[in-house]
Amino acid sequence: MGYRELWRTQGVPALLVSSLLARLPMLATTVPIAFLAKDASGSFRWAGVVAGAYSVGTAIAGPLWSRTADRRGPRRVLLVTGLGWSVALLAVVLLPAGQFRLLPVITVVAGALVPPISQTLRAAWPRVVDGPALRTAYSVDATTQELLFMVGPMLGATAVSVASPRLGVLLAAAMSAAFIWWYVLRQPEPLDRGPRTQVPLTTRQLLWHRHRLPLILAFAVWIMSFSGISLAIVAFADDHGQRLVAGVFETVWAFGSLVGGAVAGALPGRGTSHLWRRAALVAAGMLLCVFATWSPVSLGIALAVSGLTLAPAIGALYGRLGALTPDVAKTEVFGWMSGAATGGGAIGAAVSGAVIDGLGVRYVWLLAAVLAVLATVLLLRVPPEVEESAELPSAGLLGEAA
């Protein structure tokens, strides 16, 4: 079984577990910061602005940190950003409620200091495994990160419900300081693959590519959709007077994704696998939620069903992007993917906040379904995964002949 062999590979368990713990604080801040902004301002529109500011900071700085990690090694970058992110969260905690208009400024800085954990992890996998095990590693990465979406928001929501949003943010800062160092120590050394024959790509060559660009844009559109749903979950829970329900919904949604990814990763691959088909299932799951907002139970069921489609699609996208990118640029391309995604998240959070205040929670899921359809269209021309990767046609810049 692929999972068993991967887990027995030296370095894989420690790298995976440490990365999950290092990323946990980032998810634990989602609910507390949203409630902190809403409580201070009285508006979910402002909560969307604050979440959007955080995403903008990440979108701008993420690719720069990834490029630096690619050139100078990830350890120093991870330590500097991990410490800086914790300090920025502490500033959020200490900000007086009457100064809530400064929250977007502080969260932009916090977003710019988010450690590039996911990017360095996806660049590290080829240094630990290769061949079919590498595809399994990307699938496991996409699947196990759903544990973060189960535990992280629930942890933050529990802190909000039991104590206050400020305690939730403070808890995330403390966890980051405790966990980031372990992930830094687990970074693998580069494999000795002989002399390099590839020259580094320019940013234009890396991004303006007929397959890589649609993959990056589709992922950004997905995150735009997901960030809106996360804010809608918070608003739905607030409308029903049960803030803890926000963490429960995030957990149910993530659990569905965990199950879907685990099942998809265990199934044997055969023939060709078209990414756009998995993207179409994501859109169908979003549409289902539109008709399930009449009660917490129905929405919880719809979120679980919708979640089944997420990890399989995201894992397949990771694999396609990695396979269509030269080795010398894998870290950077995942950095640009994360930057584009957080930029999409900024737009999604801001727009969804306005939709909630102006139209209602239900219409956020309709917006999410439309965005998921757009992602499906973007992925129509991406070549499918086949059993023999050598059979894939070579890909060039946009405008080159196919």
Disulfide bonds with the S-S distance in Angstrom:
none
